[in-house]
Amino acid sequence: MNDAMSLGIHRLWKDALLRVMNPQPGLRLLDAAGGTGDISFRFMAYTRSVHEQKLRRRARSNQTPSWQDITASYSSEGAGPPQSRAVVCDINKEMLKVGKGRAEEAGITTGYEVIGGDEFGLSCSSAGVSWVVGDAEELPFDEDQFDVYTIAFGIRNVTHVEQALQEAFRVLKPGGRFLCLEFSQVSTPLLSKLYDAYSFQVIPVLGEVIAGDWKSYQYLVESIRRFPNQETFKGMIEEAGFSRVQYINLTGGICAIHSAFKL
């Protein structure tokens, strides 16, 4: 659906989300409504890239390194940044299965333990990606657990958005960051007319042709139109207790990144 709605540009938007986040090794991420793991996979790749860049800069700064420096560098490079962790939480168990399968195919470390007879649960491992069945409105985590909370193209499908925002605030550590990537309201009249025409006249037809599912794609369009605009959503985030709330429009406001902190 995201491919149809964004003409495939959603991948660039997700990359933009990671650049805004700029995560460093050692952070713990909660990817709410993260099903297939797109954001978590990017998070793990980004933190590893940051770690490797630091190693290269350190190596260049040592013009004549000692054998101890060389040994330490090789040891660090092999270990990578094992402290970086991502937890994918989604109410849809089938989507989590897809994500976990993708992780295994890509060789990404995953882990889970059996909780309450379910095959998915919070991993006890110290690294990699973990998979949890959970509702964004009632997250199965204690408070003050995560450094970063992300939700990409999921908040508009939550029944009670205010409750989901309060849960995000609850599970973030003090100083933690909230990031939401979501379809939004186009900011220019001309682009708005073109996008409306594409959304209502083309998207449902594509849904019928590609997936044999007119109704779901029609719902997608309508759910985007019902979702609060950038300023209104910013106010909702502030009401949930967050500070320093800002947003960035992408592609003329077709999509927006909202950022906030728990201070």
Beta strands, then each sheet from edge to edge (+ up, - down):
strand 1: 28-32
strand 2: 85-90
strand 3: 110-111
strand 4: 128-133
strand 5: 146-152
strand 6: 172-183
strand 7: 243-250
strand 8: 255-261
sheet 1: 3+ 4+ 2+ 1+ 5+ 6+ 8- 7+
end
